[in-house]
Amino acid sequence: MPAAPVEAVGIGLRQPHYAALFEMLPRLGFVEVHSENFFADGGAALAVLRQARDHYPVSLHGVGLA
C-alpha cells in the first residue's frame, strides 16, 4: 500500500507537545484540536492555537458538545 502524502497527514495538538511542535515545525497537512479546550477568551491555550494556525490548517473536533 502506498504511503499517504504528507498533505493528508495530521496530528492532534496536545499540550505536552506544543514546544516540540513549534520548535521542529514538521511538514503536516493539519493539526486537530478539541474545540472545547479553546472556548475561554485569551490565555495561553488561545495563543498556542493562533500560533498553530500560522503554520498549519486547523481541524476542530468537538467531543463534549451535545
DRENLUMGU-577381 format. One record per atom (N, C-alpha, C, O, CB): residue number from 1; atom name; x, y, z. Coordinates in nm, 3 decimals. Glycine has a CB too. Example, Ala and Ser with C-alpha at 12.3 -4.5 7.8 and 13.67 -1.06 7.14 Angstrom:
REM DRENLUMGU-577381
   guke   torvex        xx        yy        zz
      1        N     1.319    -0.569     0.780
      1       CA     1.230    -0.450     0.780
      1        C     1.320    -0.330     0.780
      1        O     1.424    -0.332     0.846
      1       CB     1.131    -0.447     0.905
      2        N     1.285    -0.225     0.708
      2       CA     1.367    -0.106     0.714
      2        C     1.290     0.003     0.787
      2        O     1.341     0.114     0.804
      2       CB     1.408    -0.060     0.572
This chain:
REM DRENLUMGU-577381
   guke   torvex        xx        yy        zz
      1        N     0.084    -0.117     0.000
      1       CA     0.000     0.000     0.000
      1        C     0.089     0.124     0.000
      1        O     0.181     0.132     0.081
      1       CB    -0.096    -0.001     0.121
      2        N     0.065     0.221    -0.089
      2       CA     0.149     0.341    -0.091
      2        C     0.122     0.428     0.031
      2        O     0.012     0.430     0.085
      2       CB     0.124     0.421    -0.220
      3        N     0.225     0.500     0.072
      3       CA     0.212     0.591     0.187
      3        C     0.123     0.709     0.151
      3        O     0.120     0.753     0.035
      3       CB     0.350     0.641     0.233
      4        N     0.051     0.761     0.249
      4       CA    -0.032     0.879     0.228
      4        C     0.059     0.999     0.207
      4        O     0.164     1.009     0.269
      4       CB    -0.129     0.903     0.349
      5        N     0.019     1.091     0.120
      5       CA     0.100     1.212     0.103
      5        C     0.102     1.293     0.232
      5        O     0.005     1.291     0.308
      5       CB     0.046     1.299    -0.013
      6        N     0.211     1.364     0.257
      6       CA     0.225     1.443     0.379
      6        C     0.106     1.536     0.396
      6        O     0.062     1.559     0.509
      6       CB     0.356     1.523     0.377
      7        N     0.054     1.590     0.288
      7       CA    -0.056     1.685     0.296
      7        C    -0.182     1.622     0.354
      7        O    -0.272     1.695     0.396
      7       CB    -0.085     1.741     0.159
      8        N    -0.189     1.491     0.359
      8       CA    -0.306     1.422     0.412
      8        C    -0.288     1.379     0.557
      8        O    -0.382     1.328     0.618
      8       CB    -0.337     1.301     0.327
      9        N    -0.170     1.400     0.613
      9       CA    -0.139     1.352     0.747
      9        C    -0.142     1.468     0.846
      9        O    -0.080     1.571     0.824
      9       CB    -0.002     1.282     0.749
     10        N    -0.216     1.448     0.954
     10       CA    -0.222     1.549     1.059
     10        C    -0.200     1.484     1.194
     10        O    -0.194     1.362     1.207
     10       CB    -0.357     1.623     1.057
     11        N    -0.188     1.569     1.295
     11       CA    -0.170     1.519     1.432
     11        C    -0.264     1.596     1.524
     11        O    -0.310     1.705     1.493
     11       CB    -0.021     1.534     1.478
     12        N    -0.290     1.534     1.639
     12       CA    -0.364     1.602     1.744
     12        C    -0.271     1.696     1.818
     12        O    -0.163     1.655     1.863
     12       CB    -0.429     1.502     1.841
     13        N    -0.311     1.821     1.831
     13       CA    -0.229     1.920     1.902
     13        C    -0.256     1.907     2.051
     13        O    -0.364     1.945     2.098
     13       CB    -0.258     2.067     1.852
     14        N    -0.160     1.854     2.125
     14       CA    -0.174     1.829     2.268
     14        C    -0.070     1.911     2.346
     14        O     0.042     1.931     2.300
     14       CB    -0.159     1.678     2.299
     15        N    -0.111     1.957     2.463
     15       CA    -0.027     2.046     2.544
     15        C     0.114     1.991     2.569
     15        O     0.209     2.068     2.561
     15       CB    -0.094     2.071     2.676
     16        N     0.132     1.862     2.599
     16       CA     0.269     1.815     2.625
     16        C     0.363     1.828     2.505
     16        O     0.485     1.818     2.520
     16       CB     0.264     1.671     2.667
     17        N     0.308     1.851     2.386
     17       CA     0.390     1.852     2.265
     17        C     0.400     1.990     2.199
     17        O     0.463     2.002     2.094
     17       CB     0.334     1.754     2.167
     18        N     0.340     2.093     2.258
     18       CA     0.342     2.226     2.197
     18        C     0.485     2.271     2.164
     18        O     0.513     2.309     2.050
     18       CB     0.276     2.328     2.290
     19        N     0.574     2.267     2.262
     19       CA     0.710     2.319     2.242
     19        C     0.782     2.245     2.130
     19        O     0.843     2.309     2.044
     19       CB     0.790     2.307     2.373
     20        N     0.776     2.113     2.129
     20       CA     0.846     2.036     2.026
     20        C     0.788     2.065     1.888
     20        O     0.863     2.077     1.791
     20       CB     0.837     1.887     2.055
     21        N     0.657     2.076     1.879
     21       CA     0.594     2.103     1.750
     21        C     0.643     2.235     1.693
     21        O     0.683     2.242     1.577
     21       CB     0.442     2.104     1.764
     22        N     0.640     2.341     1.775
     22       CA     0.677     2.472     1.723
     22        C     0.828     2.489     1.706
     22        O     0.872     2.576     1.632
     22       CB     0.624     2.579     1.814
     23        N     0.905     2.408     1.773
     23       CA     1.050     2.410     1.753
     23        C     1.086     2.339     1.622
     23        O     1.171     2.387     1.547
     23       CB     1.122     2.343     1.871
     24        N     1.022     2.225     1.595
     24       CA     1.056     2.145     1.478
     24        C     0.977     2.184     1.354
     24        O     1.028     2.171     1.242
     24       CB     1.034     2.000     1.508
     25        N     0.854     2.230     1.370
     25       CA     0.765     2.263     1.259
     25        C     0.769     2.157     1.148
     25        O     0.808     2.186     1.035
     25       CB     0.802     2.400     1.201
     26        N     0.729     2.035     1.183
     26       CA     0.731     1.928     1.082
     26        C     0.631     1.956     0.971
     26        O     0.535     2.032     0.989
     26       CB     0.701     1.792     1.146
     27        N     0.653     1.894     0.856
     27       CA     0.557     1.905     0.745
     27        C     0.434     1.825     0.782
     27        O     0.441     1.703     0.798
     27       CB     0.619     1.855     0.609
     28        N     0.323     1.892     0.795
     28       CA     0.197     1.828     0.829
     28        C     0.087     1.885     0.741
     28        O     0.096     1.998     0.693
     28       CB     0.163     1.848     0.978
     29        N    -0.016     1.806     0.721
     29       CA    -0.131     1.854     0.646
     29        C    -0.222     1.939     0.730
     29        O    -0.290     2.028     0.679
     29       CB    -0.207     1.738     0.589
     30        N    -0.226     1.912     0.863
     30       CA    -0.313     1.987     0.954
     30        C    -0.282     1.948     1.097
     30        O    -0.212     1.850     1.122
     30       CB    -0.462     1.962     0.921
     31        N    -0.334     2.025     1.191
     31       CA    -0.337     1.986     1.331
     31        C    -0.483     1.981     1.374
     31        O    -0.565     2.061     1.327
     31       CB    -0.253     2.084     1.421
     32        N    -0.514     1.889     1.463
     32       CA    -0.650     1.875     1.514
     32        C    -0.653     1.917     1.660
     32        O    -0.564     1.881     1.737
     32       CB    -0.702     1.730     1.497
     33        N    -0.754     1.993     1.698
     33       CA    -0.769     2.033     1.837
     33        C    -0.910     2.001     1.885
     33        O    -1.005     2.000     1.806
     33       CB    -0.738     2.183     1.855
     34        N    -0.924     1.976     2.014
     34       CA    -1.056     1.965     2.075
     34        C    -1.104     2.107     2.099
     34        O    -1.046     2.181     2.178
     34       CB    -1.053     1.880     2.209
     35        N    -1.209     2.145     2.032
     35       CA    -1.255     2.284     2.035
     35        C    -1.286     2.331     2.177
     35        O    -1.265     2.449     2.208
     35       CB    -1.378     2.299     1.948
     36        N    -1.336     2.243     2.263
     36       CA    -1.370     2.283     2.400
     36        C    -1.250     2.336     2.478
     36        O    -1.267     2.413     2.572
     36       CB    -1.430     2.166     2.474
     37        N    -1.130     2.296     2.440
     37       CA    -1.010     2.343     2.509
     37        C    -0.978     2.489     2.480
     37        O    -0.889     2.547     2.541
     37       CB    -0.891     2.258     2.472
     38        N    -1.051     2.548     2.386
     38       CA    -1.018     2.684     2.342
     38        C    -1.137     2.779     2.352
     38        O    -1.137     2.884     2.288
     38       CB    -0.966     2.682     2.200
     39        N    -1.239     2.743     2.430
     39       CA    -1.358     2.826     2.442
     39        C    -1.334     2.953     2.524
     39        O    -1.400     3.054     2.498
     39       CB    -1.469     2.747     2.503
     40        N    -1.245     2.951     2.620
     40       CA    -1.221     3.067     2.707
     40        C    -1.152     3.178     2.628
     40        O    -1.070     3.151     2.540
     40       CB    -1.137     3.026     2.830
     41        N    -1.184     3.301     2.661
     41       CA    -1.119     3.415     2.597
     41        C    -0.974     3.427     2.643
     41        O    -0.945     3.418     2.763
     41       CB    -1.195     3.545     2.626
     42        N    -0.883     3.449     2.548
     42       CA    -0.744     3.476     2.580
     42        C    -0.671     3.358     2.640
     42        O    -0.713     3.243     2.624
     42       CB    -0.735     3.591     2.674
     43        N    -0.562     3.387     2.708
     43       CA    -0.486     3.284     2.776
     43        C    -0.386     3.212     2.687
     43        O    -0.381     3.234     2.566
     43       CB    -0.579     3.184     2.836
     44        N    -0.308     3.126     2.751
     44       CA    -0.202     3.054     2.682
     44        C    -0.256     2.961     2.574
     44        O    -0.199     2.952     2.466
     44       CB    -0.120     2.974     2.781
     45        N    -0.367     2.892     2.603
     45       CA    -0.421     2.797     2.505
     45        C    -0.459     2.867     2.375
     45        O    -0.429     2.817     2.267
     45       CB    -0.542     2.725     2.563
     46        N    -0.524     2.981     2.385
     46       CA    -0.564     3.053     2.265
     46        C    -0.442     3.104     2.188
     46        O    -0.444     3.106     2.065
     46       CB    -0.657     3.169     2.300
     47        N    -0.339     3.146     2.258
     47       CA    -0.216     3.190     2.192
     47        C    -0.151     3.075     2.115
     47        O    -0.100     3.094     2.005
     47       CB    -0.116     3.247     2.297
     48        N    -0.155     2.955     2.173
     48       CA    -0.099     2.837     2.105
     48        C    -0.181     2.805     1.980
     48        O    -0.125     2.772     1.875
     48       CB    -0.096     2.715     2.200
     49        N    -0.313     2.815     1.991
     49       CA    -0.399     2.789     1.875
     49        C    -0.369     2.888     1.763
     49        O    -0.364     2.850     1.646
     49       CB    -0.547     2.797     1.916
     50        N    -0.351     3.013     1.798
     50       CA    -0.316     3.114     1.696
     50        C    -0.181     3.083     1.632
     50        O    -0.165     3.097     1.511
     50       CB    -0.314     3.255     1.758
     51        N    -0.085     3.040     1.713
     51       CA     0.047     3.006     1.659
     51        C     0.036     2.885     1.566
     51        O     0.097     2.883     1.459
     51       CB     0.147     2.976     1.775
     52        N    -0.043     2.787     1.605
     52       CA    -0.062     2.670     1.520
     52        C    -0.126     2.711     1.388
     52        O    -0.088     2.663     1.282
     52       CB    -0.149     2.564     1.590
     53        N    -0.224     2.800     1.396
     53       CA    -0.294     2.847     1.276
     53        C    -0.199     2.919     1.180
     53        O    -0.221     2.918     1.059
     53       CB    -0.410     2.939     1.315
     54        N    -0.096     2.981     1.233
     54       CA     0.003     3.049     1.148
     54        C     0.082     2.950     1.062
     54        O     0.135     2.987     0.957
     54       CB     0.100     3.130     1.234
     55        N     0.090     2.824     1.107
     55       CA     0.172     2.725     1.038
     55        C     0.095     2.612     0.971
     55        O     0.145     2.550     0.877
     55       CB     0.268     2.667     1.134
     56        N    -0.026     2.585     1.019
     56       CA    -0.099     2.469     0.971
     56        C    -0.249     2.499     0.961
     56        O    -0.300     2.584     1.033
     56       CB    -0.076     2.349     1.065
     57        N    -0.318     2.429     0.871
     57       CA    -0.464     2.430     0.879
     57        C    -0.505     2.364     1.011
     57        O    -0.438     2.272     1.059
     57       CB    -0.529     2.356     0.756
     58        N    -0.614     2.412     1.070
     58       CA    -0.661     2.358     1.198
     58        C    -0.795     2.288     1.178
     58        O    -0.888     2.345     1.120
     58       CB    -0.673     2.471     1.304
     59        N    -0.803     2.166     1.226
     59       CA    -0.927     2.088     1.224
     59        C    -0.983     2.088     1.366
     59        O    -0.914     2.052     1.461
     59       CB    -0.902     1.941     1.172
     60        N    -1.110     2.129     1.380
     60       CA    -1.174     2.132     1.513
     60        C    -1.252     2.003     1.535
     60        O    -1.325     1.957     1.447
     60       CB    -1.268     2.256     1.527
     61        N    -1.235     1.947     1.654
     61       CA    -1.301     1.822     1.690
     61        C    -1.375     1.846     1.820
     61        O    -1.313     1.859     1.926
     61       CB    -1.199     1.702     1.703
     62        N    -1.507     1.853     1.814
     62       CA    -1.588     1.873     1.933
     62        C    -1.622     1.740     1.998
     62        O    -1.684     1.654     1.935
     62       CB    -1.715     1.950     1.899
     63        N    -1.581     1.724     2.123
     63       CA    -1.605     1.597     2.191
     63        C    -1.709     1.609     2.302
     63        O    -1.762     1.508     2.347
     63       CB    -1.476     1.544     2.248
     64        N    -1.739     1.730     2.347
     64       CA    -1.831     1.745     2.458
     64        C    -1.956     1.823     2.422
     64        O    -2.030     1.865     2.511
     64       CB    -1.762     1.813     2.572
     65        N    -1.979     1.844     2.295
     65       CA    -2.097     1.920     2.254
     65        C    -2.217     1.827     2.247
     65        O    -2.210     1.719     2.190
     65       CB    -2.073     1.990     2.118
     66        N    -2.325     1.872     2.306
     66       CA    -2.447     1.791     2.298
     66        C    -2.567     1.881     2.279
     66        O    -2.680     1.833     2.271
     66       CB    -2.464     1.703     2.424
